[in-house]
Amino acid sequence: VKVGKVTPRDAPAWERMRGALWPGEHVREVAAFFAGDRHNPAEVLIANGDDGTPLGFAEVSVRNYAEGCQPGRVAYLEGLYVEPDARRTGVAAALVAAAEAWGREQGCTEFASDTGPDNLVSQAVHLALGFEEADRTVCYRKDLK
Ligand SMILES: CC(C)(COP(=O)(O)OP(=O)(O)OC[C@H]1O[C@@H](n2cnc3c(N)ncnc32)[C@H](O)[C@@H]1OP(=O)(O)O)[C@@H](O)C(=O)NCCC(=O)NCCS
């Protein structure tokens, strides 16, 4: 598996895999990223097989704050996805290693992430890849009328 920063040539694969992770329309976000909006995600890493088949992606940003981390610049794993047929072959491990290298390049000394309480696979993967659980949060919302 080869991991590299996303290029316009990867755009259709990134958009399709993004839709598999977060159902919905991603055309605008993908276009905005390539137009220079580098807030969130600040970078996208794409994993390709030796034959060029897209296998997965990771989105990363730098946040000012993350649970359990020192306030400041914290590298953040915003999204991580591997195609079903490619799972359990180390693709996520390679993406996360590249994401960590990117975070170091940004001057970050901590790397944070989150996942849902029911996503036990993702929790197992985070622990296997060296993350430690920092906190559990209940999220709320209300309309402002
Ligand atoms: C989570 C996900 C990205 C993992 O990708 P992956 O490429 O299969 O992960 P890896 O092969 O790199 O696995 C790394 C380690 O994590 C652990 N792991 C991976 N999948 C696991 C599973 N299904 N159950 C338990 N542990 C698992 C293992 O320790 C594994 O190492 P090993 O295979 O040598 O035992 C993938 O399952 C996925 O895309 N899931 C759907 C989307 C999602 O939930 N994303 C995360 C949301 S933040």
The ligand as a MOL file (V3000), in Angstrom:
LIG
                    3D

  0  0  0     0  0            999 V3000
M  V30 BEGIN CTAB
M  V30 COUNTS 48 50 0 0 0
M  V30 BEGIN ATOM
M  V30 1 C -11.7290 1.3570 11.1720 0
M  V30 2 C -11.0630 0.9960 9.8390 0
M  V30 3 C -10.5860 2.2880 9.1760 0
M  V30 4 C -9.8540 0.0650 10.1020 0
M  V30 5 O -9.1690 -0.1290 8.8700 0
M  V30 6 P -8.2370 -1.4100 8.5970 0
M  V30 7 O -7.3800 -1.0560 7.4190 0
M  V30 8 O -9.0540 -2.6290 8.5160 0
M  V30 9 O -7.3020 -1.4850 9.9070 0
M  V30 10 P -5.8710 -2.1950 9.9870 0
M  V30 11 O -5.8460 -3.3930 9.0890 0
M  V30 12 O -4.7960 -1.1810 9.7610 0
M  V30 13 O -5.8740 -2.7120 11.4840 0
M  V30 14 C -4.9330 -2.2470 12.4500 0
M  V30 15 C -5.2120 -2.9970 13.7540 0
M  V30 16 O -6.4660 -2.5700 14.3020 0
M  V30 17 C -7.1270 -3.7060 14.8980 0
M  V30 18 N -8.3570 -4.0320 14.1470 0
M  V30 19 C -8.6490 -3.7320 12.8570 0
M  V30 20 N -9.8810 -4.1500 12.5290 0
M  V30 21 C -10.3710 -4.7570 13.6270 0
M  V30 22 C -11.5990 -5.4090 13.9030 0
M  V30 23 N -12.5610 -5.5320 12.9620 0
M  V30 24 N -11.7840 -5.8980 15.1420 0
M  V30 25 C -10.8300 -5.7770 16.0900 0
M  V30 26 N -9.6350 -5.1710 15.8830 0
M  V30 27 C -9.4090 -4.6700 14.6700 0
M  V30 28 C -6.1690 -4.8590 14.8020 0
M  V30 29 O -5.3480 -4.8560 15.9720 0
M  V30 30 C -5.3610 -4.4860 13.5850 0
M  V30 31 O -4.0920 -5.0880 13.5520 0
M  V30 32 P -3.9840 -6.6410 13.0700 0
M  V30 33 O -4.8230 -6.7940 11.8420 0
M  V30 34 O -2.5150 -6.7880 12.8330 0
M  V30 35 O -4.5100 -7.4380 14.2000 0
M  V30 36 C -12.0630 0.2490 8.9160 0
M  V30 37 O -12.5950 -0.8550 9.6140 0
M  V30 38 C -13.2080 1.1140 8.4350 0
M  V30 39 O -13.0790 1.8520 7.4600 0
M  V30 40 N -14.3680 1.0530 9.1400 0
M  V30 41 C -15.5320 1.8260 8.7490 0
M  V30 42 C -15.3310 3.3080 8.9670 0
M  V30 43 C -14.9580 3.6580 10.3930 0
M  V30 44 O -15.5210 3.1540 11.3520 0
M  V30 45 N -13.9780 4.5600 10.5110 0
M  V30 46 C -13.4950 5.0330 11.7790 0
M  V30 47 C -14.3640 6.1140 12.2330 0
M  V30 48 S -13.4070 7.3410 13.1070 0
M  V30 END ATOM
M  V30 BEGIN BOND
M  V30 1 1 1 2
M  V30 2 1 2 3
M  V30 3 1 2 4
M  V30 4 1 2 36
M  V30 5 1 4 5
M  V30 6 1 5 6
M  V30 7 2 6 7
M  V30 8 1 6 8
M  V30 9 1 6 9
M  V30 10 1 9 10
M  V30 11 2 10 11
M  V30 12 1 10 12
M  V30 13 1 10 13
M  V30 14 1 13 14
M  V30 15 1 14 15
M  V30 16 1 15 16
M  V30 17 1 15 30
M  V30 18 1 16 17
M  V30 19 1 17 18
M  V30 20 1 17 28
M  V30 21 1 18 19
M  V30 22 1 18 27
M  V30 23 2 19 20
M  V30 24 1 20 21
M  V30 25 1 21 22
M  V30 26 2 21 27
M  V30 27 1 22 23
M  V30 28 2 22 24
M  V30 29 1 24 25
M  V30 30 2 25 26
M  V30 31 1 26 27
M  V30 32 1 28 29
M  V30 33 1 28 30
M  V30 34 1 30 31
M  V30 35 1 31 32
M  V30 36 2 32 33
M  V30 37 1 32 34
M  V30 38 1 32 35
M  V30 39 1 36 37
M  V30 40 1 36 38
M  V30 41 2 38 39
M  V30 42 1 38 40
M  V30 43 1 40 41
M  V30 44 1 41 42
M  V30 45 1 42 43
M  V30 46 2 43 44
M  V30 47 1 43 45
M  V30 48 1 45 46
M  V30 49 1 46 47
M  V30 50 1 47 48
M  V30 END BOND
M  V30 END CTAB
M  END
